[in-house]
Amino acid sequence: MARFLIRRLASMIIVLWLVSVLTFLIFVAIPNGDPALRLAGRTATPQTIAAVRHGWGFDKPVVVQYLTMMRKVFTGSVVSYSQQVNVVQQIWHRLPPTISLAVGASVIWLIGGVLLGLLSALKAGTVIDRLLSVLAMTGVSTPTFFLGGICLYEFAYQLHVAPNAGYVPLLSNPIEWAYHMLLPWLVMSVLFVGFYSRVLRASLLDTLNEDYVRTARAKGLPRRRVMFRHVLRSSLIPLVTLWGLDVAAVIGGGAILIESIFNLQGIGQYASQSVMNLDTPPVLVITLFTTFLVVVISTAVDVLYAYLDPRIRLEA
């Protein structure tokens, strides 16, 4: 276990380094992406632009600029080019709405995906299975911005049963927090529920044909016990992988559309605005943050594998 964690830590350091280098070089190579031009303003003279470039260190070699940027990132002193505010503080301020969205929606889509996938597998080949398949494909293929816009218009502006937008902190008013987050949770869960149910259904049907399942049935074990104790437990492994990575992606800015539609002012919106402004520091920090989450959650998922399926052991 210790060697496994050490290897994962080494891999995480290498991955974070590669991602930081690629992200930084992409913004350096973008045509007309010189941040000195934007910092100096539209009416700036060549002398002003040169002074800005020297003051911010943009006239130094790329390697020096990268090392300076990474030092600021890890000391928490990195400043955005467009707003000239501390990036870490901005991310910390925008993290609660994104965490609320990711945690609430992920619980809904995981439970919904498991229930629908299990029902579809138990009723495989029946009308119920076909109906659930159609609903799942509809949910997967429906654009998030379209569904979010329709739901916001109908439930907030027409029926007045949901707030039109905004975020209320959990600690200030838990009821209002849940009231404002319910519609974003449901809209975001639609895509994942359909996909998760299809993945679990396929995994369940494959597991039902395994030798150990047939052996358990031959021993006379009740069908319910075979399904929930042996089949479902093993079939949840691919779902756990998807769930962990999807949660990390959502927290790291993958909910841009949902946050924009419902004006949640989370990390996704911040990342989108930074990309449009070609603002390297926020994008770099958010990318590193997302990568770190993916690696950590992936490691936790590998550890969880051994619990879900005792046949799986972490390599020493």
C-alpha positions in Angstrom: 0.0 0.0 0.0 2.8 2.4 0.9 4.7 1.7 -2.4 1.4 2.2 -4.3 0.9 5.6 -2.7 4.5 6.6 -3.3 4.2 5.7 -7.0 1.0 7.6 -7.3 2.6 10.7 -5.7 5.5 10.5 -8.1 3.1 10.2 -11.0 1.0 13.1 -9.8 4.1 15.4 -9.6 5.1 14.4 -13.2 1.6 14.9 -14.5 1.2 18.3 -12.8 4.5 19.4 -14.3 3.7 18.3 -17.8 0.2 20.0 -17.6 1.7 23.2 -16.3 4.3 23.3 -19.1 1.8 22.6 -21.8 -0.7 25.1 -20.6 1.9 27.8 -20.2 3.4 27.2 -23.7 -0.1 27.2 -25.3 -0.7 30.7 -24.1 2.8 31.8 -25.1 2.3 30.5 -28.6 -1.2 32.0 -29.2 -1.0 34.6 -32.0 -1.5 38.2 -30.6 -1.5 36.8 -27.1 1.1 39.2 -25.7 -0.4 40.2 -22.3 1.7 43.4 -22.3 -0.5 44.8 -25.0 -3.7 44.2 -23.0 -2.2 45.5 -19.8 -0.9 48.7 -21.4 -4.3 49.5 -23.0 -5.4 50.3 -26.5 -3.9 53.8 -26.7 -0.5 52.8 -25.2 2.7 54.0 -26.8 5.5 51.6 -27.7 7.5 53.0 -24.8 4.6 52.2 -22.4 4.2 48.7 -23.8 8.0 48.1 -23.4 7.8 49.4 -19.8 4.9 47.0 -19.0 6.6 44.1 -20.6 9.8 44.8 -18.5 7.8 45.4 -15.3 5.9 42.1 -15.6 8.9 40.2 -16.8 7.5 39.4 -20.2 10.8 40.3 -21.9 12.7 37.5 -20.1 13.2 34.0 -21.6 10.2 31.7 -21.6 11.9 29.3 -19.1 12.4 32.2 -16.7 8.8 33.4 -17.1 7.5 29.8 -16.5 9.6 29.4 -13.3 8.5 32.8 -12.0 4.9 31.9 -12.7 5.1 28.5 -11.0 6.8 30.1 -8.0 4.0 32.6 -7.7 1.4 29.8 -8.1 2.8 27.7 -5.3 3.3 30.7 -3.0 -0.3 31.9 -3.6 0.9 35.3 -5.0 0.0 34.8 -8.6 -2.0 37.7 -10.1 -4.3 37.7 -13.1 -3.4 39.9 -16.1 -6.9 41.2 -16.9 -8.2 42.1 -13.4 -4.9 42.2 -11.6 -6.2 40.5 -8.5 -4.9 37.4 -6.6 -6.0 34.3 -8.5 -5.9 31.9 -5.6 -8.2 34.2 -3.6 -10.6 34.4 -6.6 -10.7 30.6 -6.9 -11.2 30.2 -3.2 -14.1 32.7 -3.3 -15.7 30.9 -6.3 -15.2 27.4 -5.0 -18.3 27.0 -2.7 -20.9 27.4 -5.6 -18.9 24.9 -7.7 -18.5 22.4 -4.8 -22.2 22.7 -4.0 -23.1 22.1 -7.7 -20.7 19.1 -8.1 -21.6 17.3 -4.8 -25.4 17.7 -5.0 -25.6 16.8 -8.7 -23.2 13.9 -8.5 -25.2 12.3 -5.7 -28.4 12.6 -7.8 -26.9 11.3 -11.0 -25.1 8.4 -9.2 -28.3 7.2 -7.4 -30.4 7.8 -10.4 -28.0 6.0 -12.7 -27.7 3.0 -10.4 -31.5 2.7 -10.0 -32.3 3.0 -13.7 -29.4 0.8 -14.7 -30.4 -1.9 -12.3 -34.1 -1.7 -13.3 -33.1 -1.8 -17.0 -30.9 -4.9 -16.5 -33.5 -6.7 -14.5 -36.1 -6.0 -17.2 -33.7 -6.6 -20.1 -35.5 -7.1 -23.4 -38.8 -5.9 -22.1 -40.8 -2.8 -22.9 -39.5 -1.1 -19.7 -35.9 -1.7 -20.8 -36.6 -0.1 -24.2 -38.4 2.8 -22.6 -35.5 3.4 -20.2 -33.1 3.2 -23.1 -35.0 5.8 -25.1 -35.1 8.1 -22.0 -31.4 7.6 -21.4 -30.4 8.4 -25.0 -32.7 11.5 -24.9 -31.0 12.7 -21.8 -27.5 12.1 -23.1 -28.2 13.8 -26.4 -30.0 16.9 -25.0 -27.6 19.9 -24.9 -27.1 21.2 -21.4 -27.6 24.8 -22.4 -30.9 24.1 -24.1 -32.3 22.0 -21.2 -31.1 24.6 -18.7 -32.6 27.5 -20.6 -35.9 25.7 -21.0 -36.1 24.7 -17.3 -35.1 28.2 -16.1 -37.7 29.8 -18.3 -40.5 27.4 -17.4 -39.9 27.0 -13.6 -38.5 30.4 -12.8 -40.2 32.8 -15.1 -43.5 31.1 -15.9 -44.4 28.9 -12.9 -42.4 30.8 -10.3 -41.5 27.7 -8.4 -37.7 28.2 -8.7 -35.4 31.2 -8.3 -34.3 32.8 -11.6 -30.6 32.7 -10.8 -27.9 33.3 -8.2 -26.2 31.4 -5.3 -26.9 31.6 -1.6 -24.1 30.3 0.7 -24.9 27.1 2.6 -24.0 28.5 6.0 -26.0 31.7 5.7 -29.3 29.9 4.8 -29.4 26.2 4.2 -33.0 26.2 2.9 -32.4 29.0 0.4 -29.1 27.3 -0.6 -31.0 24.0 -1.5 -33.8 26.0 -3.1 -31.4 27.9 -5.4 -29.3 24.7 -6.2 -32.1 22.2 -6.9 -32.8 23.2 -10.5 -29.0 23.3 -11.4 -28.6 19.9 -9.8 -31.4 18.3 -11.7 -30.4 19.9 -15.1 -26.8 18.8 -14.7 -27.8 15.3 -13.6 -29.9 14.5 -16.7 -26.8 13.9 -19.0 -25.0 11.8 -16.4 -28.0 9.7 -15.3 -28.7 8.5 -18.8 -25.0 7.6 -19.5 -24.5 6.0 -16.1 -27.6 3.8 -16.4 -26.4 2.5 -19.8 -22.9 1.7 -18.5 -24.3 -0.1 -15.4 -26.8 -2.0 -17.4 -24.1 -3.3 -19.8 -21.8 -4.2 -16.8 -24.6 -6.0 -15.0 -25.5 -8.1 -18.0 -21.9 -9.1 -18.5 -21.4 -9.9 -14.8 -24.5 -12.1 -14.8 -22.7 -14.5 -17.2 -19.6 -14.9 -15.0 -18.8 -18.3 -13.6 -18.9 -17.3 -10.0 -22.4 -15.9 -10.5 -23.6 -19.2 -12.0 -21.9 -21.0 -9.1 -23.7 -18.9 -6.6 -27.0 -19.6 -8.3 -26.2 -23.3 -8.4 -25.6 -23.3 -4.6 -29.2 -22.2 -4.2 -28.5 -18.6 -3.0 -31.6 -16.3 -3.3 -31.7 -14.2 -6.5 -31.8 -11.0 -4.5 -28.6 -11.9 -2.6 -26.8 -12.9 -5.8 -27.8 -9.7 -7.5 -26.9 -7.3 -4.7 -24.1 -9.1 -3.0 -22.2 -10.4 -6.0 -23.4 -8.9 -9.3 -24.1 -5.3 -8.4 -21.0 -4.9 -6.2 -18.7 -6.0 -9.0 -20.6 -4.0 -11.7 -20.2 -0.8 -9.8 -16.5 -0.7 -10.5 -16.6 1.1 -13.9 -19.3 3.4 -12.4 -17.1 4.4 -9.5 -14.3 5.3 -12.0 -16.6 7.5 -14.0 -18.1 9.1 -11.0 -14.8 10.1 -9.4 -13.4 11.6 -12.6 -16.7 13.4 -13.5 -16.8 15.0 -10.0 -13.2 16.2 -10.3 -13.9 17.6 -13.8 -17.0 19.4 -12.6 -15.2 21.0 -9.7 -12.3 21.9 -11.9 -14.5 24.0 -14.2 -16.5 21.4 -16.2 -19.8 23.0 -15.3 -19.2 26.2 -17.3 -22.6 26.1 -19.0 -24.6 25.4 -15.9 -22.8 28.1 -13.9 -23.4 30.6 -16.7 -27.1 29.8 -17.2 -27.9 29.9 -13.5 -25.3 32.7 -12.7 -23.6 30.7 -9.9 -20.3 32.6 -10.2 -18.3 29.5 -9.8 -14.9 28.3 -11.1 -16.3 27.3 -14.5 -17.4 30.9 -15.2 -14.1 32.2 -14.0 -12.2 29.8 -16.3 -14.4 30.7 -19.2 -13.8 34.5 -18.7 -10.1 33.9 -18.3 -9.8 31.9 -21.5 -11.7 34.6 -23.5 -9.3 37.3 -22.0 -6.3 35.1 -22.8 -5.5 35.5 -19.1 -2.8 32.8 -18.4 -2.5 32.8 -14.6 -6.1 31.9 -13.7 -6.3 29.2 -16.5 -3.0 27.7 -15.3 -4.0 27.6 -11.7 -7.5 26.1 -12.5 -5.9 23.5 -14.8 -3.4 22.5 -12.2 -6.3 22.3 -9.6 -8.4 20.1 -11.9 -5.4 17.8 -12.7 -4.6 17.5 -9.0 -8.2 16.6 -8.2 -8.3 14.0 -11.0 -5.1 12.3 -9.9 -6.2 12.2 -6.2 -9.7 11.0 -6.9 -8.3 8.4 -9.3 -6.0 7.1 -6.6 -8.9 6.9 -4.1 -11.0 5.0 -6.7 -8.2 2.5 -7.1 -8.2 1.9 -3.4 -12.0 1.6 -3.4 -11.7 -1.1 -6.1 -10.2 -3.5 -3.6 -13.2 -3.1 -1.4 -15.8 -3.5 -4.1 -14.2 -6.6 -5.6 -12.0 -8.6 -3.2 -10.3 -10.2 -6.2 -8.6 -6.9 -7.0 -5.5 -6.2 -5.0 -3.3 -3.1 -5.1 0.1 -4.0 -6.4 2.8 -3.9 -3.8 
